[in-house]
Amino acid sequence: MSALIEAVGLTRTFEVSAGMFQAKRLLHAVNGVDLSVERGDVLGIVGESGCGKSTLARMLLGLVPPTQGSVRIDGIALERMDRRERARRVQPVFQDPYSSLNPRRTIQSIVEFPLAVHGIGTSAQRRERAIEMLARVGLPDRLAGQSAGQLSGGQRQRVAIARALVMNPEVVVCDEPTSALDVSVQAQILNLLMDLRREFNLTYVFISHNLAVVEHIATQVAVMYLGRVVEFNDAKALFATPRHPYTQALLASVLTPEPGLGIPDMGLGLSFPDPTNPPSGCGFHPRCRQRLAVCETQMPGLLPCNNGTGLVACHLDRDPA
């Protein structure tokens, strides 16, 4: 089966100021990422803040052009599609429902707006479609005339989901869609996304720093560090037997309800490496307790794990010569 959405050699570099009278520095936000997602799957992308997750999400949406590489939908490069075709096939659900919706517009007009932009249906048909989608995400039609500013955070995120799905897209890129919500509301939104995936045969790219959320929803997981994918595997296999030391540290950091254990220690220190001045060799080696001498000089490739499942970029996983 061919992939529905692919990232091929995806790289994005920004120029950032280093201070007055100093030359600008290059920041490799995303650095040579290769990913593929089959139709109907959920790819979870995890990592610390600053690892490149959101930049990758924006490139998958076509909002940020790659410096190198390409994004392909059904084998067609995103840059070869016009904006309307991209919008028909790939839609976003962003992190903050308070900033992603116009608080002065009615939720009906927000949801039906993509239909109007694409010239789909009459005004009455667009209204009917908007009401139908609002009902599907759990919002009654009596709320259709209310402004987004009158809704709670959970209700606003449901509106954002309805707006994303009203065009029947194939791929939905969810960038931290529950992180701004209360825990109880998070569960409701996650369950809704899972129900909609089954009903509409959706393919998700799900960006999150919350490993518990990713474990709940993802079928595959990519772990990012300093703009690179350092581990890629089936979700069950990755959470059961993580191969990369960074993935192991992330999983060890998850809070547990068991009393007396306190706050877990990742063992990575408090500082994240400077992405404008990355370490030599493996980018993770300064924080890795298991590092080898080769880790300081050679960047490991993302290669099949020696146990035969998944991909990992780590010298520790290579078979001895």
N, C-alpha and C positions, 0 to 999 in steps of 0.2 A: 504494500500500500504506500502511495506517495504522500509526503507530508502536505498538510494544508497550509501551514505557515512555517517559513524557514528564515533563519538569520545566517548569512554566509559571510564569514570574515568581517563581522560588523565592528567598526571602530569609530569612535567619536572623540575628537581632540578639541579642547578649548584653549584659548589664550587668556591667561589671568594675570592681573597686575601683581608685581612683586614689590611695589612701593615706588615712591617718587624717585625719579632719575635712574631707575633700574629697568633693565629690559624685561619684557613680559615673559612669563614662563608657560610651558605647555603642560596641560593637564589631560591625561588620557583617561577620560571618564569611563569609556568602554574600549576594550583593547583586544580585538581579534576574536569576537564571540561567534561560535557556530552552534545553532540550536535548530531543532525541528520538532513540530508538534503535529501529531496525527489528528484527523477529524474526530471530534467528540472527546478528546483528551483534555486534561487540565494540567498545564505546566506551572508548577510553583517555582518562583524565583526568590531566593532568600539571601540574606547577608546583612552585615552591619550598615548603618547609615553612612553614605559616602562611597559605597562599593560600586555604584553604577546602575543599580536596579531601575530607578526612575528614568534615567537617561535612555536606557535600553527600551523601556516601555514606550517612551515618546518616539523613538525611532521605529518601533514596530507599528505605531499609529501613523507614521508619516509626518509627525509634527516637528521633528528634528531630523534634518538630513544627515546621513552618515558621512564621516570624513573618508572612509573606505568601506568596501563591502556593500552588501545589499540585503533588503528584506524582500521575500518572495511570497506571494499568495497563489497557491496552485501552480507554482512554477513561473509566475509572471512577476517581474520586478515591480516593487511599489512605485518607483519613480516613473514607470511607463504608464501608470494609471493616472487619470485626472482625479482631482480632489473628490468629485462626487462619487466616482466608482470606488475609491478607497473608503469613503464614508459608508457606502452601501455594504461593504464587505467586512470592515473592521470598525468597531466602536469602543469608546472608553467608558469606564466608570472610575472617577477620580476619588482621591482620598477624602477631601473635605466637602461634605454636602452643603456647607454654609457658604462656600465661595464658588462652587461649580454651578450654582443655580442663581438666576436673577431674582432677588427677593421681592421685586415689585411686579413681576409677571405672574399670571395665574398658572397653576400647574397644568391645566389643559393646554394653554398656549405653548408652554415649554415642551410638552410631550409631542404635540402635533407640529411643532416648528420644523423638524427635519423633513416631514412629509411636504410641507409648503415649499421648502427650499428646492426639493427635487420635483416639484410639480405633480405630486401624486394625489389623485382624487379631487373631488369637489370639497368645498369648505365643510359641508355636512358630513361627507365621508371621512374627512380627516378628524373631525370632532368625534365621530363614532369610534374610529380606530384608537384615538387617544383615550377615550373612556374605557374601551375594552382592555387596553394595556394597563391602565391604572388599576382596574379590577384584578387583572392577573397578578399584579405585584402586591395586592392586598389593600388597596386604597379605594374606598367607596366613591361613587360618582358625585355624592354631595360635596366632596372636597374639590371637585374640578374647578370651581370658580374662585377658590381661595388663592391668595398669593403664596409663593414659596416661603416668604418671611413669616407666615403664620404657622408653619409646620414645625414639628420636632425634628431632631437630627435623623432619627430612623425613618421618619416619613419622607424627608427630603432625599435620603439615599434611595428609597423606593422609587421616587419620582425620577432620579437620575438613571436608575436601572430601566424604568419604563421608557425613558427617552432613548436610551441606548438600543433597546430591542424593537422599537416601533418600526424600524426599517428592515427588520428580519436579517441582521448581519450574520456572518458565519463565525467571526472571531470577536470575542469581547476581551479587551485588555483591562484588567482590574488592578489599579495602582493603589494599594493599601486601602481597600474600600470599606473596611470596618474599623480602622485604627482610631478614628475620631468619635466613635460611638461607645455608649455604655456596654458593659460586658453582656448583659441580658439581651440588648438589642443586636449586638454582634452575632449572637447565635441565630437570631431570627433572620438576619440578612444572609448569613451563610447558608442556612437551610433553604431560603428562597432561591439563592443562586444555584444550588444543587438541583432543586425542583425544575427551574427554568432550563437548566442544561439538558435534562432528560426530555423535557417537553419539546424544546425547539432544536435539539441536536446541536447545541452550541459547543464551541471550542474556546476554552479560557486560557489566557495567560494571566496568572495570579501573582502579583508582586506583594511581598509582605516580609516584615521582620519577625512576625509572630509564628514561631515554628508549630505551635499547637494548632493554629488556624490552617496552616499549610498541610499538616498531617491529616487534618479532617477533610480537606477538599481536593487535594492534588492527586493525580495519578502518576506524575513524574515530577522530579525536583532537580533544579539546577542551583548550586551554591556558588555565589559570586564573592570574589575578594579582589580588591584593587582593580576593578574593571574586567577581570577575567573569570571564566567559569572554572572552578577548581574541582568540582565533583558534579556528576550527572548520573541519575539512576532512577529506577522505579521507586515510587514513594515508599512502599512497604520495605523494600530492601535497604534503602538509604537510612530510614529511621531505625531499622533493626540492626544493621551492621555498617555504620558510617566508616568510610575508608580514609578520608583526609583528616589530618589533625585539627584543622579549622572546623570542619563539620562536627567532629567529636566535641570540640569546645563549645560550639553553639548549642548542641543538644544537652551538654552538661549544665548549661546556663538556665535551662527552663525551670521556672518555679514549680515547686511541688506542694500540694496541700498537706503533706505529712508533717505533723508537729515536731518541733525540736530540731529540724534540719537547717533552719535559717535560710539566708540568701545564698544561693550557689555562687561559687567563684569560677569564672571561665578560665582563669589562669593565663589571661592574655594581657594583663596590665590595663591601664586606663587610656592609653594613647593609641590612636589609629595612625598608620604610616602616612606621611605626606604624599599625596598622589602626584604632586608636581616634582617630587624627588624620590621615586620609588627605590627600594633596596635592590641591590644586584641579585642575580640568581632568582631563586624562588622568592616572590614578594612577601610570603608569609614567614620566611625563616627567622627574622629577628624576634618573633613572638612564639616560635615553636620550640617546645621543650624536647622534642625528639629529633631535631635537625641533625643532618649529617654534614660533613665537610663539603660535599658536592652541592648541597642546597644553597650555599653562599655564592656560588659562581655560575651554576647552570639552571636556566629556567626549565622546569619539567613540562613536557607536553601533556595534553589531555588525551590519555590513552586507556585502553581497556584494563580494568582491574585484574590483578593476577588471580582472583578467585572466579573470574569468568563472567561477572555481572557488573554492568555500569562502566563509567569512565571516571578516571581520577588523574589529577595533575600533581603527582607527589613521588619523589624519589624513593620514599620509604616503601611504596607499594610495588616497586619493580623487583622482578626476580633477580637474584644474585647472578652475576656473570659466571 
